[in-house]
Amino acid sequence: MIFTDLSIRRKLIVLCLLTSGVVLLLASGGFVVYDQFAYRRQMIRDLSITAEMTGYNSASALAFNDSVSAARTLQGLAIHPNLSAACIFGQDGAIFARYQRDADPVGFESPPGGFVARFDDDGDLDIFQPILSDGEIIGTLFLRSDFRGLHGRLWRFSLIAGVVLLISLLLAYCLAARLQGVISGPILELAAVATRVATEKAYGLRAVERGNDEVGRLIDGFNGMLDQIQLHDAELEGSRHELEHRVAERTKELARSISLLNATLESTSDGIVVVDLANRVTSHNSKFSALWQFPPAVLERGDAREARAHTAGQVRDSPRFLRRVSELQATPEIEAFDVVELKDGRTFERYVFPQRMGAEVVGVVIHWRDVTARQRAEETLRESEEKFRLLADNITDAFWIRSADMKAVHYISAGFEAIWGRSRENLFSQPHEWVDAIFPADRERVTAAFATLVENQPAISVEYRIVRPDDTIRWVQSRGFQVRDATGHVVRLTGVVTDITPRKEAEVALLERETELRVMAEAMPQMVWKCRADGWNVYFNQRWVDYTGLTQDESRGAGWFKPFHPEDQPRAATAWKNAVENNAEYNLECRLRDRHGGYRWFLIRAVPQRNDAGAILWWFGTCTDIDEQKQTAEVLAQKNALIRIAGRVTQTGGWAVETDTQEIFWSDEVCDLIGYPHGKTPRMADAMALYPEPWRAKIVEALGVCAQDGTPFDLEAEIDTLSGRRLWVRVCGEAERRADGSVKRLQGAFQDISARKQAEESLQLLSSAVEQARESITITDAQLDVPGPRIVFVNPAYTAMTGFSREETLGQTPRLLQGPRTDRAVLDRLRQNLTRGEEFEGEAINYRKDGTAFTLEWQIAPIRNAGGVITHFVSLQRDITERKQAEAELASTHQQLIKASRQAGMAEVATGVLHNIGNVLNSVNVSATLVMDHVRQTKAANIAKLSALFNQHKATIGDFLVKDPRGQMIPTYLANLAEELAAEHQTMLTELDHLRKNIDHIKDIVARQQTYARTSGVLETVSVPDLIEDALRMNAGSLAGHDVQIMRDYQARPVLTTDKHKLMQIIINFVRNAKTACNESGPTGKRIVIRTTADEHFVTIAVVDNGVGIPAENLVRIFAHGFTTRKTGHGFGLHSAALAAKELGGSITVLSDGPDTGATFILELPFQPEGPSQ
Amino acid sequence: MHASPSILPFAGRPRAWFVWLALAAAVALPTLARAQNAKEYQVKAAFLYNFTKFVEWAPERFADRARPIVIGLVGPNPFGNELTKIVAGRKANGRDIVVKQLASAAEAGAVHVVFVGAGEDAAMRSALAALRAAGVLTVSESPHFKAIGGMITFVRESDKVRFEINQHASEQAGLKISAQLLKLATVVHRKSPASP
């Protein structure tokens, strides 16, 4: 960045200018913006005032519609230069007067109706000012001020701001240029000093300090830093001097070390020479020059080649020596050793070491050692070896040495001949002969072993048999070793052969013994095993392997623990631990798993074998299969437990008495019954005291007899237990005799039979109840197949009812009582029910012993045993002949009642008919009265008066009619009279016709009644709708009288063959009932709907009314005889209708949702459609 | 001011019957003339109302602030309903305005503005002085009106209705006429105009 590289002076000036420039720009910008804002407000205010004034001035002109005056007023606005247009709108929004500054036409928008001031997009200000007169808006003034003022002002202000900015920046530059020196001066000075210090290293220079501001502190810091540098410079100078001093000291020390080294070199007996890589002898000791007899000049010159040539002349094999030297020279980093023989007989050993300086090899150090003396000593050693050989030849073992490839025999001791029976000489000549002597079976093994020795095995040992020339066989043990030289090469093979025949024979004998033992062990039926003292198994016989399925290897060690049953394992471990710790025998019964996963019980026993000190060496053990024994014991225990349970269940226990000692034994069950503690023996007297008299005497006597001559006894007695309860017990006993026949012991059973006794008692009770019962009871077995169940029990009531005695009945079947009139259907049902195991109830005619028939009603119930199987049937029988008769009587009474009710129904019909007739008679009466009144008031009588008048004037009739004023009126009067009489006549004729019609109606009603009053029971074919119509007609008067509307809804018009009379009766009943229900509900809207429907099986006639309805509780008894809700009702109507419907094979249903909801009566009749209904 | 809505036209009281006759006579005037006049009198009625806004009466002319300004009409009413319609619901200087038909000039002393019909000025001549003394603004359409001491006179100027003001007379009556109104007058007489 350019700015970064500017000098501080310039940076300061630029910063000042930038800061003041920005501040000024912001300030003047803000000022301009504020001014514009304020000016706009000022414009609005000014223009508003102008508008208000102008509006006020033009109000009157507007009021008096004087547009000229208004225009004049607007013209006054010309003094405002910015006002470009103005106008006045009238109340109707039309322009009333206008003004415009410029020639261009101005468009005026219509006034918005209120004060509005707004700037448009050009900066023009528009103002709408309403013109008021007495609070009433009579018009609107519009003013427009253009933007020229606004823009001019903006331009002027911007110009001023620009000039001010320019001048200010110029001033700021001058000030900054002068004042920046205050900050930049010291810094520049400091920079100059720093440069001088850096270039001239004049650390003594210091910057001039000024003030205490940040720059002042910087100069302080800089000066302080220079102080530090000056100090350190001085210290450095001191250190240098010290270092020089130390170097001198070190040099001295080094010289000392070198002299020491030289002394050391000289003190050693080896000749040492050091040759560097440039073939220069750098160092040597005097011993070296002495060994090789160097002339001093050679070593002084230090040329290694020259020295080498000198030495080479002395060695025996000079070329080889030189070759070796060059080899060593080529590989200075390798340590080397060799021997050099000199011509003068001396022998030197040479050791070569690399000379290292750090990790780098800079030369070689060569030691020369004169070993001539030592070689002499080795010579002596060889002599002693000879002595050894002598020794070897004299021992019985054969000692041999062969070449590394076994092919040559270097040496064989005399022992060979003793063992092999062959000469050594042959062996030397035929080194392979020894192999031929090996027993053929062993030969391969032995040669293989020796082959390994030849190859790489450092030592071998092999036992084998040899065949001597005399065909005797000997066992030998041959051991062989490799002999290596100093370089590690196998140079020889050597070995010893020992005759081990006696030892081998002993071993074979031992093996035979062991095999015998093993066979014995295997032959044993038990599993046999052997363990170490710590339980580590070493042997199991085959039996173990066969049983457990574990191999010897798997069982070895701790493996034998695996087959132990998991439950027995802790016990086995404890027993083992016990045996080991206490030095005792191991004895354990436990389960072992066989190879199939099953378990058997085994007795495991083990005994330890000890050494002389008594410590355990081995454990020998067996596992004996005791599973069967074990199971037998378990079965016995189970049987005992069962006996015990059986005793508890049957409340039976055992007892015994020793005849000699009178000692009593009670089993636990007896003790429990009596409340005596288990296992204790009561005294005889105490035991007997438990029996209350007379039982005690009987028991004592029975025991005595049994003890005397062995007579067994079995008796029941009462006994008091120790808890005070009295029990019934059964005691039986018998004698056990000794061999001589005398009674040794009495023993027997003791049983609590209280429950049985109680059961017997209640059975007794039940039995007597059955015997005493008034009703006949029989019990049969459950044999339902032919010949049927046999009677096993009858009570006396049976005999009384049937006349058959018990003896005659038992074993018979119940057919004994059946006869020709017995209903077979009932018997079939009986059989079916019993076969299904259900109860039966029925009645049928049966016969007594004397042959009289009676109606038997009986019930049979199966008796099941505890397993739910039916074993017997019990039957309860009753003679209901009398009841049957009573029922028949009741039925006939009922029939009579029905008849009576039907007659009552007829009376109903008659009442209806009479009512109808009464209604018609009313009309008849009215007609008759009318006719009578007419006749009574007839003007016919006036004719008589007229006649009398004529008679009076008979003589002068002509004059009278012509002259007399009354006579003159007569013709007119006569004409009127004739008219009146004719009218009268007409009226009477009409009334009489009514009369006739009414009387016909009466006849009709009577005839109809006669039709239905005929005896019923005759089946006729009737059309149901016609029948309904007849019924309605018969009730027509009463229905009309009560203003009930009848609606017919004949959805079907079936034709039925039925008892017309009864059907009629039902329908009339329905209609009457509906009418009455309607009457009771209210005076208006009474309605009855009659509906007929039919399907394939039924004809339905429904009568629906909207009357009082029927409460739910009455629905069920509305058809009951005598039930009525009406004061005048007799309860026959619906009852007889229901009976009639039943007789017709139909039914009546009534439906009602409750009071005031109306009711529907439905008659349903069976129907066989004969064809398509009309 | 309307007739009783009775079915029998002549069964009302004598005065009502008289009014009915007057109305009937008014209706019977020639229709054409009436149409021309109607427009003119509509303007004049509006002017009459507007005068009340630009004229200030002496405070003692009103008993209290709620009293209305009463415009009285002398002679036949040339406005028909127009004047009544215009002033209805309007206010001038916070007062309601009421129009009243005066039977005679004598009654005019009690009102605030008197409009003297065209033919009545002669009859009014004697009364004008009294009205001035009473502080009543007198308006007429008679060209002689100003000469006899009337204050505002309607004139026709190129088919437009304008008015003259006799400021001398109004000042005598103690009425202050707004400069706004004076500005609009065709002529303002500062001194009593000479009698023609």
Interface residues (C-beta under 8 A of the other chain):
Chain A: N57 A59 S60 A61 A63 F64 N65 D66 S69 S133 D134 G135 E136
Chain B: V43 A46 F47 N50 K53 F54 R90 K91 A92 N93 G94 R162 S178 Q180 L181 K183 L184
